[in-house]
Amino acid sequence: MTARFSFDLIATDGMARTGVMHTPRGDIRTPAFMPVGTAATVKAMMPESVAATGADILLGNTYHLMLRPTAERIAKLGGLHRFMNWDKPILTDSGGFQVMSLADLRKLTEAGVTFKSHIDGSKHMLSPERSMEIQRLLGSDIVMCFDECPALPADRDRIAESMRLSMRWAQRSRDAFGDRPGHALFGIQQGGLEQDFREESAKALIDVGFDGYAVGGLAVGEGQGAMFGCLDFATDMLPRDKPRYLMGVGKPDDIVGAVKRGIDMMDCVLPSRSGRTGQGFTRHGVVNIKNARHADDPRPLDEACTCPACRNYSRAYLHHVFRAQEMISGMLLTWHNLHYFQQIMGEMRAAIAEGGFAAWESDFHATRAQGDIDPI
C-alpha cells in the first residue's frame, strides 16, 4: 500500500456534509454507516451480503480480536481482510471502550490498562503502543488512537482527568503509529458534555495531527437530547477538511440528527442485534415481528424496500421463522436492517448534494411519525 488516505468534502447543506474518503482498498462515501463486525463477522451475514446492502466499510473490534483468535494469528493468516473475506476498507476501534465496559478486574494507570479477559480470565495489558501494534497486525485501513471513555454521568474532575489522560495517550498513539502509507489514524475527542473540556481536547488533538477525528464519549447513556446538545458545539471544533466520526451511534433518528450536526461517519451494532431479536427498522418505525398481529399478514415488512426479506418473504413467514427459532429469521431481518440503514445514508448524501437536506429530514420524521401499517 503506497497511496495516502485522503478526504474530499464535496458539498455542505447547513452543517450537514457529504464527501468521499479515499483509501487504497476503495472509496468510502460520506455520510457513512459502518456495520459492526465485532469478531471478524457481521453476525448473521455473509461479507458479500453486507456489501450488497451498500456498505463501503466495516468496523472490527480490537479488544475481541486480540483475545480471540489473537491479532498475531490473524496476521499469520494474511490479515483481517483476507481472514474475514472482506476486500473493502475496515476501521478498527482501539479496544479502550470494551476494556472499560467488559473486562474484569481492570487497573488503569498512566501506562495503560491491565485487565482479565471476560472469556477465560487470562491477564492482558492494553496501552497506546500495544493498541497500535494490534491494529497494525490486523491490517485495518483506519486505526483509532487508544483512549479512556468514562461512563456518564461523571463529575467534572473525573471527566477532566480522563480527557487529559486520553490526550496524552493520543500523542503516544501517534508516535507508535508512525508513518504507514495507505493507512489512517484518527484521534478521539473526549470531555463528556462539557464544552470547555471538548474545546481543550480538540485543540490537543489538532496539535498532534490526525487523518480524521472522532467524537467519543457519547451514546453512553446520556440521552439523545444531551448528545445532540453536545454535538451542537463539539463537531465544529474539529477540522473542516478531515472526516468526523461519531462512535457507537445509533438509531435512525440519532444518525440523521448527527449528520445534521456535521458528522460524517457512524457505527452501531443495532441493525444486526435488533435483527436477531425480531426487530425490523422501516420508514414507518420499528416493527416487532414477534407480535401475533403478523402471523397471517401476507405483506412485506416495507413494500417500498428492495432487500431480499421484503422482496421475497411475508411478515407471516418472518413471524413464523422467528417463533420457530430458525436461523434464517436473524439473517433476513439483519439484511433488511442493514439495507435500510444504508438507504438512509444514500438518501442523505443525495439530499445534501442537492441542497435539500432540510426537506428530506422533515419528510423522514413525518413518515416515521405515521407509525406502522394497520394490521389486517
Sequence and secondary structure as in RCSB ss.txt:
>XXXX:A:sequence
MTARFSFDLIATDGMARTGVMHTPRGDIRTPAFMPVGTAATVKAMMPESVAATGADILLGNTYHLMLRPTAERIA
KLGGLHRFMNWDKPILTDSGGFQVMSLADLRKLTEAGVTFKSHIDGSKHMLSPERSMEIQRLLGSDIVMCFDECP
ALPADRDRIAESMRLSMRWAQRSRDAFGDRPGHALFGIQQGGLEQDFREESAKALIDVGFDGYAVGGLAVGEGQG
AMFGCLDFATDMLPRDKPRYLMGVGKPDDIVGAVKRGIDMMDCVLPSRSGRTGQGFTRHGVVNIKNARHADDPRP
LDEACTCPACRNYSRAYLHHVFRAQEMISGMLLTWHNLHYFQQIMGEMRAAIAEGGFAAWESDFHATRAQGDIDP
I
>XXXX:A:secstr
  S  EEEEEEEETTEEEEEEEETTEEEEESEEEEEETTSS TT  HHHHHHTT S EEE HHHHHHTT HHHHH
HTT HHHHHT  S EEE  SHHHHHHH EEEEE SS EEEE TTT  EEEE HHHHHHHHHHHT SEEE      
 SS  HHHHHHHHHHHHHHHHHHHHHH   TT EEEEEE  TT HHHHHHHHHHHHHH  SEEEE S SSSS HH
HHHHHHHHHGGGS TTS EEETT  SHHHHHHHHHTT  EEEESHHHHHHHTTEEEETTEEEETTSGGGTT  S 
S TT  SHHHHH  HHHHHHHHHTT HHHHHHHHHHHHHHHHHHHHHHHHHHHTT HHHHHHHHHHHHHT S   
 
